[in-house]
């Protein structure tokens, strides 16, 4: 009986598990083959496994460079990471897992404005303070 209830619960609510299987599946189903799946800092083992080593670690600076160069990026950020609270990311996630939020970042279609550069500088200094 307990096994049946647990199976039903996991089936109805797959994010209850710590696995990245569903996050990876969502990203790979939505992304084009040339759109990278990046994780800030490190890629969890289950993400490496389910993505067949396609998921890569990255820094926010690398993400900015890719989007500035016209690349669409799928970015997973750990829930506790301060970037999730920044103006650029807050409330913009396309998928949530137990420990990560997934974002689809579109290319910048304009040059970096002074306001964007100021926000970017603020984000980078925030990242330096927390040691990322």
Residue frames as qw, qx, qy, qz and C-alpha x, y, z in Angstrom:
[[0.000, 0.885, 0.466, 0.000, 0.00, 0.00, 0.00],
 [0.306, -0.796, 0.104, 0.512, 2.81, 2.43, 0.90],
 [0.412, -0.138, 0.603, 0.669, 4.59, 1.68, -2.38],
 [0.222, 0.620, 0.669, 0.343, 1.39, 2.37, -4.34],
 [0.120, -0.943, -0.250, 0.183, 0.88, 5.74, -2.62],
 [0.390, -0.619, 0.330, 0.596, 4.53, 6.69, -3.17],
 [0.403, 0.149, 0.684, 0.589, 4.32, 5.72, -6.85],
 [0.119, 0.804, 0.549, 0.196, 1.17, 7.78, -7.36],
 [0.259, -0.895, -0.063, 0.357, 2.69, 10.75, -5.54],
 [0.411, -0.417, 0.482, 0.652, 5.89, 10.68, -7.62],
 [0.340, 0.392, 0.705, 0.484, 3.88, 10.26, -10.82],
 [0.014, 0.884, 0.452, 0.120, 1.65, 13.24, -10.04],
 [0.179, -0.973, 0.140, 0.029, 4.41, 15.40, -8.56],
 [0.895, 0.236, -0.126, 0.358, 7.76, 14.44, -10.19],
 [0.220, 0.737, -0.297, 0.565, 9.58, 17.47, -8.78],
 [0.724, -0.645, 0.118, -0.214, 9.35, 15.92, -5.31],
 [0.924, -0.075, 0.071, 0.367, 12.45, 13.92, -6.18],
 [0.303, -0.779, 0.241, 0.492, 15.88, 15.52, -6.26],
 [0.640, 0.126, 0.578, 0.490, 16.58, 14.26, -9.78],
 [0.085, 0.535, -0.197, -0.817, 17.12, 16.66, -12.67],
 [0.340, 0.195, 0.860, 0.328, 15.47, 14.23, -15.10],
 [0.232, 0.767, 0.597, -0.026, 12.33, 16.32, -15.67],
 [0.043, -0.865, 0.092, 0.491, 14.18, 19.64, -15.89],
 [0.245, -0.366, 0.705, 0.556, 16.57, 18.16, -18.46],
 [0.326, 0.394, 0.830, 0.222, 13.73, 16.54, -20.38],
 [0.173, 0.878, 0.368, -0.254, 11.83, 19.84, -20.51],
 [0.094, -0.776, 0.320, 0.536, 14.89, 21.80, -21.67],
 [0.279, -0.198, 0.804, 0.487, 15.88, 19.27, -24.32],
 [0.316, 0.552, 0.766, 0.094, 12.32, 19.03, -25.67],
 [0.121, 0.922, 0.261, -0.257, 11.99, 22.82, -25.90],
 [0.197, -0.746, 0.380, 0.510, 15.48, 23.76, -27.07],
 [0.742, 0.627, -0.215, -0.101, 16.90, 23.59, -30.56],
 [0.943, -0.039, -0.088, 0.318, 20.01, 21.40, -30.88],
 [0.515, 0.446, -0.156, 0.715, 22.31, 24.45, -31.08],
 [0.330, -0.756, 0.070, -0.561, 20.97, 26.03, -27.87],
 [0.407, 0.232, -0.771, 0.430, 23.19, 25.14, -24.90],
 [0.681, -0.640, -0.301, -0.189, 21.92, 23.98, -21.52],
 [0.356, 0.456, -0.492, 0.650, 24.07, 25.64, -18.87],
 [0.638, -0.648, -0.404, 0.100, 24.19, 25.42, -15.09],
 [0.028, -0.866, 0.298, -0.401, 25.61, 28.23, -12.99],
 [0.422, -0.649, 0.603, -0.193, 28.62, 26.94, -11.06],
 [0.146, -0.268, 0.947, 0.097, 28.41, 23.14, -11.36],
 [0.662, 0.026, -0.476, -0.578, 26.32, 20.54, -13.14],
 [0.679, -0.294, 0.547, -0.391, 24.71, 18.02, -10.79],
 [0.250, -0.201, 0.926, 0.200, 25.41, 14.36, -11.54],
 [0.468, 0.454, 0.747, -0.135, 21.81, 13.57, -12.53],
 [0.374, 0.827, 0.013, -0.418, 21.82, 16.53, -14.96],
 [0.020, 0.582, -0.728, -0.362, 25.01, 15.24, -16.58],
 [0.347, 0.034, 0.937, 0.027, 23.53, 11.74, -16.77],
 [0.454, 0.603, 0.620, -0.214, 20.12, 12.66, -18.23],
 [0.340, 0.858, -0.101, -0.371, 21.58, 15.18, -20.66],
 [0.922, 0.217, 0.123, 0.297, 24.23, 12.69, -21.81],
 [0.573, -0.357, 0.053, 0.736, 26.91, 15.21, -20.77],
 [0.266, 0.639, 0.371, 0.619, 25.32, 17.99, -22.87],
 [0.332, -0.924, -0.165, -0.092, 24.68, 20.18, -19.80],
 [0.625, 0.308, -0.257, 0.670, 27.72, 22.33, -19.03],
 [0.394, -0.676, -0.328, 0.529, 28.80, 24.52, -16.13],
 [0.333, 0.637, 0.205, 0.664, 29.01, 28.23, -16.81],
 [0.238, -0.341, -0.343, 0.842, 29.45, 31.65, -15.29],
 [0.242, 0.809, 0.435, -0.312, 27.06, 34.55, -15.67],
 [0.008, -0.703, 0.356, 0.616, 29.70, 36.40, -17.70],
 [0.183, -0.084, 0.873, 0.445, 29.83, 33.54, -20.22],
 [0.240, 0.597, 0.762, -0.070, 26.02, 33.58, -20.43],
 [0.121, 0.841, 0.098, -0.519, 26.06, 37.34, -21.11],
 [0.087, -0.491, 0.624, 0.602, 28.63, 36.83, -23.86],
 [0.230, 0.191, 0.915, 0.270, 26.59, 34.09, -25.53],
 [0.210, 0.750, 0.603, -0.173, 23.37, 36.08, -25.51],
 [0.021, 0.799, -0.135, -0.585, 25.18, 39.22, -26.68],
 [0.103, -0.330, 0.765, 0.544, 26.49, 37.14, -29.60],
 [0.580, 0.133, -0.343, -0.727, 22.94, 36.16, -30.56],
 [0.346, 0.027, -0.938, 0.017, 22.74, 32.74, -28.87],
 [0.707, -0.454, -0.112, -0.531, 19.63, 31.47, -27.09],
 [0.229, 0.309, -0.829, 0.405, 20.68, 29.89, -23.79],
 [0.747, -0.480, -0.376, -0.266, 18.87, 27.55, -21.40],
 [0.178, 0.484, -0.584, 0.627, 20.16, 28.36, -17.94],
 [0.721, -0.493, -0.485, -0.051, 19.57, 26.40, -14.72],
 [0.060, 0.555, -0.442, 0.702, 20.27, 28.21, -11.47],
 [0.377, -0.229, -0.823, 0.358, 20.12, 26.67, -8.00],
 [0.278, -0.788, -0.494, -0.240, 17.13, 27.99, -6.02],
 [0.544, -0.716, -0.187, 0.395, 19.33, 29.43, -3.26],
 [0.549, 0.096, 0.190, 0.808, 21.53, 31.38, -5.69],
 [0.027, -0.592, -0.238, 0.770, 21.25, 35.21, -5.47],
 [0.000, 0.070, -0.569, -0.819, 20.78, 35.53, -9.25],
 [0.093, -0.483, -0.849, -0.192, 17.21, 34.25, -8.89],
 [0.154, -0.760, -0.467, 0.425, 16.37, 37.39, -6.94],
 [0.221, -0.272, 0.250, 0.902, 17.89, 39.78, -9.46],
 [0.425, 0.523, 0.116, -0.729, 15.68, 41.99, -11.63],
 [0.356, 0.400, -0.663, -0.524, 16.62, 40.11, -14.82],
 [0.281, 0.047, -0.956, -0.075, 15.63, 36.67, -13.50],
 [0.224, 0.120, 0.707, -0.660, 12.98, 37.13, -10.81],
 [0.583, 0.403, 0.460, -0.535, 9.73, 35.48, -11.91],
 [0.498, 0.594, -0.394, -0.495, 11.00, 34.63, -15.42],
 [0.299, -0.258, 0.917, 0.057, 11.63, 30.91, -14.93],
 [0.617, 0.173, -0.465, -0.611, 10.13, 28.54, -17.50],
 [0.832, -0.141, -0.531, -0.079, 10.47, 25.39, -15.36],
 [0.348, -0.662, 0.495, -0.443, 11.03, 24.61, -11.68],
 [0.745, -0.021, -0.661, 0.088, 12.55, 21.53, -10.12],
 [0.682, -0.637, -0.325, 0.151, 13.08, 20.87, -6.44],
 [0.597, -0.548, 0.032, 0.585, 16.50, 22.56, -6.40],
 [0.319, -0.120, 0.388, 0.857, 16.82, 24.50, -9.67],
 [0.411, 0.734, 0.283, -0.461, 14.99, 27.10, -11.73],
 [0.557, 0.152, 0.578, 0.576, 15.29, 26.95, -15.51],
 [0.187, 0.770, 0.064, -0.607, 15.37, 30.07, -17.69],
 [0.654, 0.441, 0.426, 0.442, 15.35, 30.52, -21.45],
 [0.185, -0.717, 0.054, 0.670, 17.47, 33.55, -22.25],
 [0.626, 0.705, 0.303, 0.143, 17.01, 35.19, -25.63],
 [0.595, 0.146, 0.083, 0.786, 19.72, 37.03, -27.50],
 [0.080, -0.667, -0.178, 0.719, 20.13, 40.73, -26.89],
 [0.497, 0.624, 0.498, 0.340, 18.64, 42.44, -29.89],
 [0.072, 0.971, 0.005, 0.228, 20.15, 45.79, -28.96],
 [0.480, 0.429, -0.496, 0.582, 23.53, 47.04, -27.83],
 [0.501, -0.438, -0.593, 0.453, 24.10, 47.11, -24.11],
 [0.076, -0.853, -0.153, -0.494, 22.57, 50.33, -22.82],
 [0.090, 0.501, -0.533, 0.676, 24.00, 52.24, -19.91],
 [0.687, -0.344, 0.244, -0.591, 21.13, 51.01, -17.68],
 [0.978, 0.054, -0.189, -0.072, 21.77, 47.39, -18.72],
 [0.585, 0.426, -0.497, 0.480, 25.48, 47.81, -18.09],
 [0.236, -0.504, 0.459, -0.693, 24.78, 49.22, -14.63],
 [0.878, -0.213, 0.129, -0.408, 22.50, 46.26, -13.78],
 [0.900, 0.254, -0.322, 0.146, 25.11, 43.86, -15.17],
 [0.283, 0.520, -0.534, 0.604, 27.82, 45.50, -13.06],
 [0.538, -0.425, 0.366, -0.629, 25.59, 45.25, -10.00],
 [0.977, -0.026, -0.058, -0.205, 24.97, 41.55, -10.70],
 [0.743, 0.384, -0.427, 0.344, 28.67, 40.89, -11.19],
 [0.003, 0.526, -0.538, 0.659, 29.58, 42.65, -7.96],
 [0.786, -0.293, 0.216, -0.500, 26.89, 40.62, -6.17],
 [0.963, 0.151, -0.221, 0.022, 28.43, 37.47, -7.61],
 [0.466, 0.502, -0.515, 0.516, 31.90, 38.55, -6.43],
 [0.378, -0.514, 0.423, -0.643, 30.61, 39.14, -2.90],
 [0.899, -0.173, 0.227, -0.333, 29.16, 35.62, -2.66],
 [0.388, -0.511, 0.738, 0.209, 32.29, 34.14, -4.21],
 [0.806, 0.398, 0.434, -0.055, 30.89, 32.88, -7.51]]
